[in-house]
Structure formats: C-alpha cells, structure tokens
C-alpha cells in the first residue's frame, strides 16, 4: 500500500469514532444512517482484505527480511544527520534525498527498497568529507555497504505469492474506492442537513470536516499521485518513470499503475512521464502545502509504420 492509502486508512478510523460519538444527532435521518452503515460494512471488508494481504508475501509487507530491515535502519540513521547538513547549507535536492524514514521502504518490494537505499548511500559517500562534523564517516559507508550486500543475498519473491498479492491489492483499491464513495455521499447528506441549524450542530459539522482530512498525525503530505494507463486500452502500466524534474525526484509505477512522489516542497514543477515503447510527455503542476495532486497519466504507444 502507498502512503496516500495509509493516510486514508487513518482517516477511516477517525470517521468510525466520529460516527459512534455523534450517532444520537442523526438517528432520525434514515438515509444518512443507511449510508453510514454501508460505510462501516465496506470498511470492515477492507480491514479483512488488508489482513489477508499481510499473510501473502513477506517480501512486500512490513514483515520484511531482518537483513533488509537492518540495511534500511542503517541508511536512515545516517541520512537523517545528512539532512540537517544539507538543510543548513541550502542544498535543496540533497535535503529532499536525505529526508527519509524507515516507513518509506517497508511498503515496497525489498529489491526496490535496496535500489533506493543505494542512491542515498551514494549521495552520502559523495559528500562524506563535508559530513564528517555531523558524525557521518567513511567507516559508516563501509557498514552500509556490508548491510546492503547482506540484504541483497537474502531477498527473493515467489512468483505465485506476487500474483496473489496483485489480486489482493486490486481488491483493496476497489474497496477503498467504495468506502470513499460512501463518505462522499455522507458529505452531501450530513453537511447541508446540519450546518448552521444550531451551535451544537455547526460544531459537529466542523469536527466532521476536520475528521475527513487526509493528513496523517505529525505529517503533512505534499506531492503527486498518478495512475498510469495505456491511452487506448486503458490497461494499467507498470514501470512508468515519473520524474519531478526540478527536484530530481523519480519513481516507477507499480503493477497497479500507481506512481507517487510525496514530501515535495510547495512550488511549480515540470513532471515527466516515460516508458519504453511509449511517447514521453511532460506537464507543469503547482504543488501546494499539504496537498497531494491526483491525476491519471495516459501513455501513448509508439506506432512503428512498416
């Protein structure tokens, strides 16, 4: 699951608590009660599917190989120090690169996580002299290299487990969509019905709107979330490269076509999409603080005339 989905799960939990606390206010509004009931049922099915996915493939869940976790923890440990150095020296690209946490790597496949760790490791090594006063030393790079090498030897993903995970992940995406539809209906039933009718109801609506926010505790997400598809068939495309050019941040779309770059500073950027066999394209976006831009990227296949 990606960070956007995790944020939604946190919001769903808050909504369950909100509905339980305020149930006496809307008991007489039958349609609203029915919609909340449907939301709770769909959320229950979603929770079951997430639990099921957790047992499918240890290569892509939080139960990661202990050696991979060791490599993640080591790189994160030194990158956090390096982030402070980069920030103080106003090196924005490196500040973004070093601004990582363990959770950035525990929701992606182990081989993908290691590739990302190597990029951070290389940046640490390139700036190792400047980082000496921050207690990031050549000996630490050696430790990181050994941890990554040990982790590489230990990873593997059974093909059938990967197939099962695709099916389970697709079910999760569908259920999240269904839960969101119920909440959208609840928005249109609850807010117009109670907002401004009394001071207590107005306060309840204000709390409802706060509960619906997607910002996870202690974190304000800003970035881009794209679903990559073939422009003709509508098929989801894996390994589409999405790049925010000015920030030098890149990612590859998953087997479900999802490409996501989070933790971006507000600003206007060029976003480039590319995949072998398809025409590259670029667009300009403006990212605002605390907002994840959601889009659909339709890739046009290159036709070779004979």
N, C-alpha and C positions, 0 to 999 in steps of 0.2 A: 504493500500500500504506500501511496505517496503522502507527502506532508499535508497537502490540501485535504486528502481524505481523512487523515488523522485529526485535522482541525475540525472537520465536520463531525466526526465521532464524538469529540469532546463537547461540541455544541449540542449534539443529540442528547447526551447525558444531562446537560444543564436544562434542556427543554423538558425532559421527563420529570425532573424535580420541580420545574416551574408549574407544569400542569397538575401535579399532585398537590402542590401548595395552594393553587388558586381554583381548585375544582368546584368549590361551592359557588363561585361567582357565575359560572357559565352553565350550570346544570340544567337550566330551563331552555337553553338554546340547543335543541336536539341535533341539528345539522353539524354544529360545531363539536358537540360531544362525539358524534359518529366519526368525524374527521380525525379527532384526537385519538379515538380508539383505533382507527386504521393506521395512524402514525405509530402507535405503540406496538401494534401487531407486526408491521413491517420492520420496525427497529428490532423486535425480538428475533425475527427471521434473519436479519442482518447480523446480529450478535452470534447466532448459531453458525452462520456461514463463515464468519471470521474465526470462530473457534475451530471449525473444521479445517480451514486453511492452515492454521497453526500446526497441524499434525501431518501435513502433506510432504513438505520438503524442507528439511533442516538447513539446506543450502541457501535458502532465501527467506528465512524467518529470523526472529530475534534469538533463536537457539543456535546461533552460529558456532562454527568450529572454534574451539577455545584459542587456537593459534591465530586465527583471523582476528578474533576479538583483541588478542594481545597486541597485534600489529596496529589495529585501529586505535587502541588506547595510547600506545606509544607515540604515534604520529600526532594525535590530537593534543597530547600533553605538551609537545614542543611547539606545535603550530600556534597554540594559544599565546605562548610567550612571544612568538614571532609576530603575531597580530598586533600586539602592543607596540613593538618596534616599528612596524610598517605604518601604523596609525600616527605615531608621533613624528614620523618622517614624511607623512602625507603621500605615501605610495599607495594609491587607492587600489590598484589591481592586486597588489600583494596583500593588502589588508583584507580584501574580499577572499582571496585564495586561502589565507590562513584562518579566516573566521569559520572554523568548523567545529563540530561536536560529534560525539560518538553516534548519536542518533541519525546523523547524516548518512551513515554507512550501514546501519543494521537493517534497513528496509530494501536493500538492493542485493543482487546476487554477489557472492563472495569475489568472483573474478573481476566484476565491475568495481567493487569496493577497493580491491587491491590496485587496480589501474589508477583510480582516483588518488589513492594514498601515495603512489609513486610520483604523481605530478606534484603533490605537496612536498614530498621528500626532496625532489629535485630543486624546488624553489628554496627550501631550507639550506640545501648544500651550496647553492649558488651564492647565497648571502651569509654564509657561515661566519665570515670574518666580522661582519657588522653585527651579527647576533651574539658574539662572544660575551658582551656585557649583560646580555639577557639570559646567560647560562644555557645557551644552545651551542654545543661544542662539537668538533669533529668526531669525538668518541660517541656522541649521541646519534650521529648519522650512521655510524657502524652498527650500533644497536638496532636502529630502524631497519637497516639493510638485512640484518640477520632475521629479524622478526618477519619481514615481508617474505624473505626466501623460505623460511619455515612454513609460513602460511600458504605459499604457492604450492608446496609439495603436498599439502593436506586436503586441498579442495577438490570437489567433484560433484556433479549433479546427475542423478539417474534420469534418463530420458522420460520414463513413464511418470516420474514424480513431477517433472517440469510440465508435462501435458496435463496432469491432474491439477496443477496449480493454475494453469491458464483457465481451465474450466471454472475453478473456484473463484479466481479473481474476476472473471467476467460476471459471475453471479453476484459478487459483491458490488461491482459497478452498477448493475441493474437495480439492486436493492437500494443503493444509495440514491439513485435517480428517483425511485419510487418514494422513499422517505422524504426527499426534497419536494416532490410534488404534493405530498400531504401537508408539509409545512407551508408551502406556498398557498394552498387552499385555506389553511388555518389563518395565515396572514390576512387574507381577504375577507374572512368571516369575523375574526376576533377584533382587529383594529378598528374598522368602521363602526362596529356594533357598540364598543365600549369607550373609545377615546372621546374625552370631553363630556361624558354623561354625568360624571361625578368626580370629586377629587381623588377618591379611592380607586375608581376605575381608570382614571387618567394615569395615576401612579402605576397601576397594574400593567397598563399598555406600555408605559415607558420601560418597565422592568422586562416585559416581553421582548421589546426591541433590543435591549441590551443582551438578553439571553440568546438572541438569534445571531449575534455577531460571531464571526468565524475565527477571531483572533485567539490563539491558544494562550493559556496563562504564561506570562513572562516573555511572550514573543509576539512581535508584530511582523506579519508576513507581507512582503512586497516582492512582486516578480511576475513571471509569465507561466501560464499553464496552457499547453496546446495539445489538441488531439489531431494526429497526423493521419490523413487518409489519401487514397488514390482518388483523383478528381473524377474519374469515370465510373469505376466500380464501387467506390465507397469503402473498399477494403482498408482495414487498419494497417498502417505501415510501421514496421519495426526498424530501428537503427537510422531513423531520420536524424540528421545532425541539426540541432537548433543552437544558434550562437547569438549572444548579445555582443555585438562587435566591439563597442567602446569599452565594455567591462572585461572583454576577453574571457567570457564565461560560456562554456559549451556543455551540452548534454545530448544523449541519444534517446530516441523514443523507445519505449518498452514494447513488449509483444502485444500490448493493447493500444499501441499508437500514442501513448502519453509521453510527452516531453515537458519537463518542468524545471525552471530555474527560479529558485527562491533566494531571499536575502539580498535583494538588489536595492541600492540607494535610489531614492526618487530622482527622476530625470527623463530626458528624451533620448531614446536609443534606436539604433538600427538592429533589427532581428533578422538573421539569415537562416533559411532552411535549405538543406541539401541532402540528396540521397542518390547513389549510383543508379543510373538509368532514368533519372527524373531531372527536370529543369530546376536549377536553383532559383530561388526568389527571395526578395528582401522587402521588409516593410518597416515603417517608422512607428514606434509606440511611445507613449508617455506613461511612465510608472509613477503612481502616487503612493505616498506613505501608507502602509497598512492595507494596500490593495493588491490582490493577485489578478492580473488580467487573464481572462479565459478566452480562448479562441480556437477555431478549427482551421487547420492548415491543409489545404487541398493541393497535393503534389501532382504536377502534370508530367505524364510519362513521355520520354523522348521517343519519337517515332522515326525509325530509320527507313527511308524510302529505298527500294531496290530498283 
